[in-house]
Amino acid sequence: MKAAPAPLRVANCSGFYGDRLSAAREMVEGGPIDVLTGDWLAELTMLILAGNRLKGRPGYARTFLTQMEQVLGTCLDRGIKIVSNAGGLDPAGCARAVAELADRLGLDARVAHVTGDDLTGRDLDALGALVNLDTGERLDATPLTANAYLGGRPVAAALELGADVVVTGRVTDAALVTGPGMWRYGWGPGDLDALAGSVVAGHVIECGCQATGGNYAFFTEVPGIAHCGFPIAELHADGSSVITKHPGTGGRVSVGTVTAQLLYEIGSPRYLGPDVVARFDTIHLKPDGEDRVRVSGVRGEPPPGTLKVALNHLGGYRNTMTLVLTGLEIEAKARLALDAVFARVPRESFDEVHVELTPVAAPDGPGALALLRVTVMDADQRKAGRAFSSAVVETGLASFPGFYALTPPGEASAYGVYWPGAVPAGAVRAEVWFGDRRAWQDSPAGRPSGEAHGPSGDGTEGTVSGTPDDAAGDLAVGGPAPGGEGGGPVREVPLGTVAGARSGDKGGNANLGVWVRTDAEYAWLEGFLTADRLRSLLPALASFGIDRYRLPNLRALNFVVHGLLGRGVAASPRMDAQAKALGEELRAAVVRIPITVGQASAGLARSSHDQNGHTSHLG
């Protein structure tokens, strides 16, 4: 019997611009890999790179070059391909810098770069790109950046043409895995299930250590997290994969850690991308040994007829002052502080004013503590600058008792607005270049195509669409510890006793994924945690539209909170501007859970501890 071919081992070494610089060297030296990938391009990063470019700095991620200096020679010796979106707004410039680095090191490297995503200079209005996918509004400002999300096909073409290093601009994060999969296994546009499986594998490893125990709800079950290893996807010809990490590194790969990452920055179970629609409700996860989880069964559908476009424009200027409130009568002190400030600079004189009162310790006790953040936003830099911040400081001897601020008076800073749009897929032509020579151009002919992008953008990965199963919920708000309906004994405990959560930003929206360990817990969670119940547990969400989606195979629910982050991360005045802590806020909420459900969870945890010598969340 012929042995199955070895899988393609794709390793991640960066989850964002600013991730651990040593990760590339760790992944190359830690064990065998075939492809080294890294993701640098969050929505916010494109705006940061635009600011750099305006200041005469490179429009690409310069830390990528630091990593390349450490590993390029070893990768060439071992035949390890390098695929990265670090090209940002200038993939050609980044590729030149890599080629110059190779020359300086005496290395012979074939460096390719992918273009076609940059739509600046095009008639964006005629293409339909100015209509906001989330809100339906039309952009009336001049974009600083406008980049379509490309797929894996140009990456595969570059590798087929012999590239050792492939530098891209704005591609979907998953394309960094899907492209090498197309190259190795020859997947065509019709291989939808294989493509969908590779998208899921790419989504799991794109955020680095978040797949290996980083930022994990049950973090006490993860050993050595301070030295967390980065993830590897062993990708097979049918699109299935095994998620793992190098032996001897910290962290853990379990069904739980993989589930947590699968729920990060998604919307509906129909995960739209330029190559395929991956059905996240068909994913099957199964332990495959120590620090190994098999991902299989993913179904694919034809991609949409449009590509998502990420636009950024300047929104104005902002300034934030934070005051500390202590002791008794916290809310009364906050009202007094605001009255004193806005007596000097009228609230209505600003375009926008946002006030956030965040308790840090229990109110009205000896250790009571709260933060009062006041953010003003205005088109006039002077008005939002010292005119505001100095006015706050001037109240220091004429405000609440115990007054002190965390920040000195300062000037306003410019902020950007993220704007998700879409264009016809046929209007975008990806190209592959080796230096100044164009070696390949995409053709839309023969692409399968489904419906256009829906109204809900998914952050870094294109767009997700679908029908929420519970847009309104079924529970009236009220009660400090809801739950336990249906009779029988219950216990009042934090939801996080049985449930994990992972949350993040999706443009101006936030997503919040919640999962449990057992079928019995999921049966309870599915009936319990409606959209209205979520509002009752997190009152700050009461005024926002919420969609709920079911993912039974993952024992999970995903919620999309529309408009929580306003105009995106760069413009959000929230202290938690990326909604990273939303899941942990929910897990801290006290609810009534049937005792039988709690016993099932405790039993599983004990069983895991007994079998492994340590506690392991199994998902």
Residue pairs with C-beta under 8 A, 6 or more apart in sequence:
4 236
5 237
7 234
7 235
7 236
7 241
7 242
8 34
8 35
8 180
8 181
8 184
8 185
8 234
8 235
8 236
9 32
9 33
9 34
9 35
9 232
9 233
9 234
9 235
10 33
10 34
10 35
10 37
10 176
10 177
10 180
10 201
10 205
10 232
10 233
10 234
10 235
11 27
11 28
11 33
11 35
11 36
11 37
11 205
11 230
11 231
11 232
12 23
12 27
12 37
12 38
12 39
12 205
12 206
12 208
12 211
12 230
12 231
12 232
13 19
13 23
13 24
13 26
13 27
13 36
13 37
13 38
13 67
13 208
13 230
14 20
14 23
14 24
14 38
14 39
14 40
14 63
14 64
14 67
14 84
14 86
14 208
15 39
15 206
15 207
15 208
15 209
15 210
16 39
16 40
16 42
16 45
16 207
16 208
17 40
17 41
17 42
17 45
17 48
17 61
17 63
18 63
19 38
19 208
20 208
21 63
21 66
21 67
22 70
23 38
23 67
23 208
23 230
24 36
24 38
24 67
24 68
24 70
24 71
25 67
25 70
25 71
26 229
26 230
26 246
26 249
27 33
27 36
27 230
27 232
27 246
28 36
28 71
28 74
28 75
28 78
28 80
29 74
30 229
30 246
30 247
30 248
30 249
31 246
31 247
33 80
33 232
34 79
34 80
34 81
34 180
34 184
35 80
35 81
35 82
35 83
35 180
36 71
36 75
36 80
36 81
36 82
36 83
37 82
37 83
37 84
37 176
37 177
37 180
37 205
38 64
38 67
38 84
38 85
38 86
38 176
39 84
39 85
39 173
39 176
39 206
39 207
39 208
39 460
40 61
40 63
40 64
40 84
40 85
40 86
40 88
41 61
41 85
41 86
41 88
41 170
41 173
41 460
42 460
42 569
43 310
43 312
43 418
43 459
43 460
43 505
43 507
43 568
43 569
44 418
44 568
44 569
44 570
45 61
45 88
46 88
46 89
46 145
46 147
46 170
46 310
46 312
47 144
47 145
47 312
47 416
47 418
47 570
49 59
49 60
49 61
49 88
49 89
49 145
50 59
50 89
50 144
50 145
50 312
50 416
51 416
52 58
52 59
53 59
53 89
53 90
58 90
58 93
58 94
58 97
59 88
59 89
59 90
59 93
60 86
60 87
60 88
60 89
60 90
60 91
60 93
60 94
60 97
60 167
61 86
61 87
61 88
61 94
63 86
64 84
64 86
64 94
64 98
65 94
65 97
65 98
65 101
68 82
68 98
68 101
68 165
69 101
69 105
72 82
72 98
72 101
72 102
72 105
72 107
72 109
72 165
73 105
73 107
74 80
75 81
75 82
75 164
76 107
76 108
76 109
76 164
81 159
81 163
81 164
81 165
81 166
81 180
82 164
82 165
82 166
83 155
83 159
83 165
83 166
83 168
83 176
83 179
83 180
84 165
84 166
84 167
84 168
84 176
85 167
85 168
85 169
85 170
85 171
85 173
85 176
86 94
86 167
87 93
87 94
87 95
87 113
87 114
87 167
87 168
87 169
88 94
88 169
88 170
89 118
89 145
89 147
89 169
90 169
91 113
91 114
91 115
91 167
91 168
91 169
92 113
92 115
92 433
94 113
94 167
95 111
95 112
95 113
95 165
95 167
95 433
95 435
96 435
98 109
98 111
98 165
98 167
99 109
99 111
99 435
102 108
102 109
102 111
109 164
109 165
110 162
110 163
110 164
110 165
110 434
111 163
111 164
111 165
111 167
111 434
111 435
112 158
112 161
112 163
112 165
112 166
112 167
112 432
112 433
112 434
112 439
113 166
113 167
113 168
113 432
113 433
114 150
114 154
114 155
114 158
114 166
114 167
114 168
114 169
114 171
114 430
114 431
114 432
114 433
115 169
115 430
115 431
115 433
116 148
116 150
116 154
116 428
116 429
116 430
116 431
116 442
117 147
117 148
117 149
117 150
117 168
117 169
117 170
117 171
117 428
117 430
118 145
118 146
118 147
118 169
118 170
119 127
119 129
119 146
119 147
119 148
119 309
119 423
119 428
120 143
120 145
120 146
122 146
124 130
124 143
124 146
124 309
124 311
124 421
124 423
127 423
127 424
127 427
128 421
128 422
128 423
128 424
129 146
129 309
129 311
129 421
129 422
129 423
130 138
130 139
130 311
130 419
130 421
131 137
131 138
131 139
131 421
131 422
132 138
132 139
132 419
132 420
132 421
133 308
133 420
133 421
133 422
133 453
133 454
133 455
133 456
133 457
133 463
134 420
134 455
134 456
134 457
134 507
134 508
134 509
134 562
134 563
135 508
135 563
136 455
139 311
139 313
139 419
139 421
141 313
141 314
141 417
142 313
143 311
143 312
143 313
143 419
144 312
144 313
144 314
144 416
145 310
145 311
145 312
146 309
146 310
146 311
146 421
147 169
147 170
147 309
147 310
148 170
148 307
148 308
148 309
148 423
148 428
149 170
149 171
149 172
149 273
149 274
149 307
149 308
149 309
149 310
149 461
149 462
150 168
150 169
150 170
150 171
150 172
150 175
150 274
150 307
150 428
150 430
151 171
151 172
151 175
151 178
151 179
151 273
151 274
151 275
151 303
152 171
152 172
152 174
152 175
152 176
152 177
152 178
152 179
152 180
152 181
152 182
152 195
152 198
152 275
153 179
153 182
153 275
153 430
153 442
154 168
154 171
154 179
154 430
154 431
154 432
154 440
154 442
155 166
155 168
155 171
155 175
155 176
155 178
155 179
155 180
155 182
155 183
156 179
156 180
156 181
156 182
156 183
157 432
157 439
157 440
157 442
158 166
158 432
158 439
158 440
159 166
159 179
159 180
159 183
160 183
161 432
161 434
161 439
161 440
163 432
163 434
166 179
168 175
168 176
170 310
171 179
172 178
172 199
172 202
172 273
172 274
172 460
172 461
172 462
173 202
173 203
173 206
173 460
173 461
174 198
174 199
174 200
174 201
174 202
174 203
174 206
174 273
174 461
175 202
175 273
175 274
175 275
176 202
176 206
177 198
177 199
177 201
177 202
177 205
177 206
177 233
177 235
178 195
178 198
178 199
178 202
178 275
180 235
181 187
181 194
181 195
181 198
181 235
181 239
182 195
182 198
184 235
185 194
185 237
187 194
187 195
187 198
187 239
189 275
189 446
189 447
189 448
190 448
191 239
192 276
192 299
192 300
192 301
192 302
192 448
193 238
193 239
193 298
193 299
193 300
194 237
194 238
194 239
194 300
195 239
195 275
195 276
195 278
195 300
196 239
196 276
196 277
196 278
196 279
196 298
196 299
196 300
196 301
197 235
197 238
197 239
197 240
197 241
197 278
197 295
197 296
197 298
197 300
198 235
198 239
198 241
199 271
199 273
199 275
199 276
199 278
199 298
199 300
200 241
200 262
200 278
200 280
200 283
200 295
200 298
201 233
201 235
201 239
201 241
201 243
201 295
202 233
203 261
203 262
203 264
203 266
203 271
203 278
203 461
204 211
204 231
204 233
204 241
204 243
204 258
204 261
204 262
204 295
205 211
205 230
205 231
205 232
205 233
205 243
206 460
207 261
207 264
208 214
208 230
208 231
209 215
209 228
209 229
209 230
209 231
209 251
210 216
210 257
210 260
210 261
210 264
210 502
211 231
211 243
211 253
211 257
211 258
211 261
212 228
212 229
212 230
212 231
212 245
212 249
212 251
212 252
212 253
212 257
212 291
213 219
213 222
213 225
213 228
213 250
213 251
213 252
213 253
213 257
214 225
214 228
214 251
215 260
215 502
215 580
216 222
216 256
216 257
216 260
216 500
216 617
217 260
217 496
217 499
217 500
217 501
217 502
217 583
217 584
217 587
218 256
218 500
218 617
219 225
220 615
221 252
221 256
221 614
221 615
221 616
221 617
222 228
222 251
222 252
222 257
223 250
223 251
223 252
223 614
224 249
224 250
224 251
225 250
225 251
226 250
227 249
227 250
227 251
228 249
228 250
228 251
229 245
229 246
229 249
229 250
229 251
230 245
230 249
231 243
231 244
231 245
231 253
232 243
232 244
232 245
232 246
233 241
233 242
233 243
234 241
234 242
234 243
234 244
235 241
239 298
239 300
240 294
240 295
240 296
240 297
240 298
241 294
241 295
242 288
242 292
242 293
242 294
242 295
243 253
243 258
243 292
243 293
243 295
244 253
244 291
244 292
244 293
245 251
245 253
245 291
247 291
251 257
252 291
252 616
253 291
253 292
253 293
254 287
254 291
254 293
254 616
254 617
254 618
254 619
255 285
255 286
255 287
255 293
255 617
255 618
255 619
256 500
256 515
256 517
256 616
256 617
256 618
256 619
257 293
257 617
258 285
258 293
258 295
258 619
259 285
259 500
259 515
259 554
259 555
259 556
259 619
260 500
260 502
260 513
260 515
261 502
262 280
262 283
262 513
262 554
262 556
263 502
263 511
263 513
263 514
263 515
263 551
263 554
263 556
263 558
264 502
264 504
264 511
264 513
265 458
265 459
265 460
265 461
265 504
265 505
265 506
265 511
266 280
266 458
266 461
266 464
266 511
266 513
266 558
267 456
267 457
267 458
267 463
267 464
267 465
267 466
267 506
267 511
267 547
267 549
267 558
267 560
268 456
268 464
268 465
268 466
268 467
268 468
268 547
268 549
268 558
269 279
269 280
269 281
269 466
269 549
269 550
269 551
269 558
270 277
270 279
270 280
270 301
270 464
270 465
270 466
271 277
271 278
271 279
271 280
271 458
271 461
271 462
271 464
272 303
272 304
272 308
272 453
272 454
272 458
272 462
272 463
272 464
272 465
273 303
273 461
273 462
274 303
274 307
274 425
274 462
275 303
276 300
276 301
276 302
276 303
277 300
277 301
277 302
277 303
277 304
277 450
278 298
278 299
278 300
279 298
279 299
279 300
279 301
280 551
280 554
281 550
281 551
281 552
281 553
282 297
282 298
282 299
282 553
283 295
283 297
283 298
283 551
283 553
283 554
284 295
284 296
284 297
284 553
285 293
285 294
285 295
285 553
285 554
285 619
286 293
286 294
286 296
287 293
287 294
287 618
288 294
297 553
301 450
302 448
302 449
302 450
303 425
303 447
303 448
303 449
303 450
304 425
304 449
304 450
304 451
304 452
304 453
304 463
305 424
305 425
305 449
305 450
305 451
305 452
306 422
306 423
306 424
306 425
306 452
306 453
307 422
307 423
307 424
307 425
307 428
307 453
307 462
308 420
308 421
308 422
308 453
308 457
308 462
308 463
309 420
309 421
309 422
309 423
310 418
310 419
310 420
311 418
311 419
311 420
311 421
312 416
312 417
312 418
312 419
312 570
313 416
313 417
313 419
314 414
314 415
314 416
314 417
315 377
315 415
315 416
315 417
315 567
315 570
315 571
316 351
316 377
316 378
316 379
316 384
316 414
316 415
317 377
317 378
317 379
317 380
317 381
317 384
317 385
317 412
317 413
317 414
317 415
318 375
318 376
318 377
318 378
318 384
318 412
318 413
318 415
318 571
318 573
319 375
319 376
319 384
319 385
319 388
319 389
319 410
319 411
319 412
319 413
320 373
320 374
320 375
320 407
320 573
321 373
321 374
321 388
321 389
321 392
321 393
321 405
321 407
321 409
322 371
322 372
322 373
322 374
322 405
322 406
322 407
323 337
323 371
323 372
323 374
323 392
323 403
323 404
323 405
323 406
324 369
324 370
324 371
324 372
324 402
324 404
324 405
324 406
325 333
325 334
325 337
325 357
325 369
325 370
325 371
325 372
325 400
325 402
326 368
326 369
326 370
326 402
327 364
327 366
327 368
327 401
327 402
328 364
328 368
329 364
330 357
330 359
330 363
330 364
330 368
330 370
331 357
331 363
333 400
333 401
333 402
334 357
334 370
334 372
334 400
336 399
336 400
337 372
337 395
337 399
337 400
337 403
338 355
338 372
338 374
340 395
340 398
340 399
341 374
341 391
341 392
341 395
344 391
344 394
344 395
345 387
345 388
345 391
347 353
349 383
350 376
350 377
350 378
350 383
350 384
350 388
351 377
351 378
351 379
352 376
352 377
352 378
352 573
353 374
353 375
353 376
353 377
354 373
354 374
354 375
354 376
354 377
354 573
354 574
355 372
355 373
355 374
355 375
356 371
356 372
356 373
356 375
356 573
356 574
356 575
357 370
357 371
357 372
357 373
358 370
358 371
358 373
358 575
359 369
359 370
360 369
360 370
360 371
361 367
361 368
361 369
361 370
362 368
363 370
371 406
371 575
373 573
373 575
374 392
375 573
376 383
376 384
376 388
377 384
377 415
377 571
377 573
378 384
378 412
381 411
381 412
381 414
382 412
384 412
385 410
385 411
385 412
386 409
386 410
386 411
388 412
389 407
389 408
389 409
389 410
389 411
390 409
392 405
392 409
393 405
393 408
393 409
395 403
396 403
396 405
397 403
415 570
415 571
416 568
416 570
416 571
417 567
417 568
417 570
417 571
418 507
418 508
418 567
418 568
418 569
418 570
418 571
419 567
419 568
420 457
420 463
420 507
422 452
422 453
422 463
425 444
425 447
425 449
426 444
429 441
429 442
429 443
429 444
430 441
430 442
431 438
431 440
431 441
431 442
432 438
432 439
432 440
432 441
433 439
451 465
453 462
453 463
453 465
454 463
454 464
454 465
454 466
455 465
456 463
456 464
456 465
456 506
456 509
456 547
456 560
457 463
457 464
457 506
457 507
457 509
458 464
458 506
459 504
459 505
459 506
459 507
459 511
466 549
468 531
468 547
468 548
468 549
468 560
469 548
469 549
469 550
470 530
470 531
470 547
470 548
471 531
471 545
471 546
471 547
471 548
472 531
472 532
473 530
473 531
473 532
473 533
473 534
473 535
473 546
473 548
474 530
474 532
475 482
475 530
475 532
475 533
475 536
476 532
477 532
477 535
477 536
477 539
477 542
478 536
479 536
480 590
481 492
481 590
481 591
481 592
482 528
482 533
482 536
482 537
482 591
482 592
483 490
483 528
483 591
483 592
483 593
484 490
484 591
484 592
484 593
484 594
485 527
485 528
486 594
488 594
488 595
488 596
489 594
489 595
490 592
490 593
490 594
490 595
491 592
491 593
491 595
491 598
492 590
492 591
492 592
492 593
493 590
493 591
493 593
493 598
494 587
494 588
494 589
494 590
494 591
495 537
495 586
495 587
495 588
495 589
495 590
495 591
495 593
496 584
496 586
496 587
496 588
497 593
497 598
497 601
498 516
498 517
498 521
498 593
498 597
498 598
498 601
499 514
499 515
499 516
499 521
499 525
499 587
500 514
500 515
500 516
500 583
500 587
500 617
501 512
501 513
501 514
501 515
501 582
501 583
501 584
501 586
501 587
502 512
502 513
502 583
503 510
503 511
503 512
503 513
503 579
503 580
503 581
503 582
503 583
503 584
504 510
504 511
504 578
504 579
504 580
505 511
505 565
505 568
505 569
505 577
505 578
505 579
505 580
506 560
507 565
507 568
508 562
508 563
508 564
508 565
508 566
508 567
508 568
508 572
509 560
509 561
509 562
509 563
509 564
509 565
510 560
510 561
510 564
510 565
510 579
510 582
511 558
511 559
511 560
511 561
511 579
512 534
512 558
512 559
512 561
512 579
512 582
512 583
512 586
513 556
513 557
513 558
513 559
513 583
514 525
514 529
514 556
514 557
514 558
514 559
514 583
514 586
515 554
515 555
515 556
515 557
515 619
516 522
516 525
516 555
516 556
516 601
517 555
517 600
517 601
517 604
517 605
517 617
517 618
517 619
518 555
518 600
518 601
518 604
519 555
520 596
520 597
520 600
521 555
521 597
521 600
521 601
522 552
522 555
522 556
524 593
524 594
524 597
525 555
525 557
526 550
526 552
526 557
528 591
529 548
529 557
530 548
531 546
531 547
531 548
531 559
534 541
534 546
534 548
534 559
534 586
535 541
535 542
535 546
537 586
537 589
537 591
538 582
538 585
538 586
538 589
541 561
541 564
544 561
544 562
544 563
544 564
545 561
545 562
545 563
546 559
546 560
546 561
546 562
547 559
547 560
547 562
548 557
548 558
548 559
549 557
549 558
549 559
549 560
550 557
551 557
551 558
554 619
555 619
561 579
561 582
564 574
564 579
565 572
565 574
565 577
565 578
565 579
566 572
566 573
566 574
569 577
569 578
572 578
576 582
604 618
605 615
605 617
608 615
608 616
608 617
608 618
609 615
609 616
